[in-house]
């Protein structure tokens, strides 16, 4: 088994444990565009395009949630410039890592097939769920 697959399984385990708490604490309201809404109404599994659209919407919800948690944490430490700088640097490094890791796991878009967007969204979502759970631990 590839190391990337093991890592993905680990992230999924951590993510599943944290997901119940995440979903109960924060339910962002993001309106689906017409294509996302159609795919959602059809069950998100009719064809590859629908799978891609639904996985992207799910990722957008997590991105919105992560941004909200990050902003709350920055607000919490706003009076400590060193902590604020460390958080900013850590978040930038984490984003770079996630981008690089998902590129490693899924390859480049132009070298992949029609399932690449769903694979990429799934990879990003797993990382984002874990990051949300971690950052929420620092909130008072």
N, C-alpha and C positions, 0 to 999 in steps of 0.2 A: 504494500500500500504506500502510495506517495506521501511524503511528509506534508504536502499541501492538503491532501485529503484528511490526514490525521488532524491537522490544524483546523480545518473547516469543521470537522466533527466536534472538536473541543469547543470552538466558538459557538456552534449550534447548541451544545449542551449548556454552556453558560448563558447563551441568549435565551433559550427556552425557560430557564429558571428565572431570568430577569424579566422576561416578556410579560408575565402575568402582572407583575408589579408595575411595569411601564404602562401597560394598557389601562390599569386601574387609576394611575396617577395623571395620565395625560391622554386626551383624545383630541388631537388637533382637527380642526375643521378645514379641510382642503376640498374645494369643489373639483370634481372630476370634469375633464373636458368631455365633449360628446363622444369621442372614440373610447375613452376610458370608461365612461358610463355604459356604453353599449357592451363593451367587453365584460364589465362587471355584471350586468344584467344577464348575460349569456353564460355566466359561471366561470369566466376567466380561463377556460380550458378548451374552447371550441377549435382554436387553431393557434399557430405560433405567434401570430400578431397579437391575438388577445392575451396570450400568456405574457408576452413582452410588455404590453400596455399595463396589465394589472401589476406585474412585478415592479414596473417603474412607478406606478402610483403608490404602491406600498413603500418603496424606497423614499419617495418624496415626503410621505408622512413621517418616516423616521428622521429624515433630514430636518424637517421642521421641528420635530421634537428635540433633536440634538441641539439645534440652534437655540431653542428656548431654554434648555437646561444650561447650556454654555453661558448664555446671557445672564441667567439667574446666578450662576456661580461667579461670574465676573462682577456682578453687582454686589455680591456678598463680600468679595475681597477688595473692593474698589479703594479702600483706605490703606491698602498694603501694596505699594508699587512693585516691590520685588515679587510678591506672590502673583500679582497680575501679569508681570512679565514672564514668569515661569510657566504660568498657565497658557499664555499665548504661544510661547515657544513649544510647549508640549503638544498643544493642539495642532500647530502647523506641522510638527514632526509626525504626529499620528496620521494626519490627513495624507501626507506624503507616503507614509508606510502603507496605508490602506490602498491608495492608488497603485503603488508598486506591487503589493501582494495580489490584488485582484488581476492586475496585468499578468503576473506570473501564473495565476491559477487559470485564467481564461484566454490568455494570448491577446494579440492585437485584433481589433475589430475587423480590419480588412483581411485578416488571415483566417477568419472564423465563419461559421455559417449563420443561419437565421436565428438560432437559439442563443447566440452570444449576448444579446441585450438581457435576456432573462437570467442567464448565468452571471453576468456582471452585476445586475441588480440584486441577485441573491447573495453574491459575495459581499457587496457593499452593505446590504441590509444586515448581514450577520455581524460585520464589524461595527456598524452603527448601534445595533442593539447592545452589544457588549460595552461600547463606549458610553452610551447613555446610562447603563447600569453603574458603571464605574464613577462617572461624574456625579450621579445622583447621591452616591455615598458621601460625597464631600459637602453636600448641601445640608445646612442646619435645619 
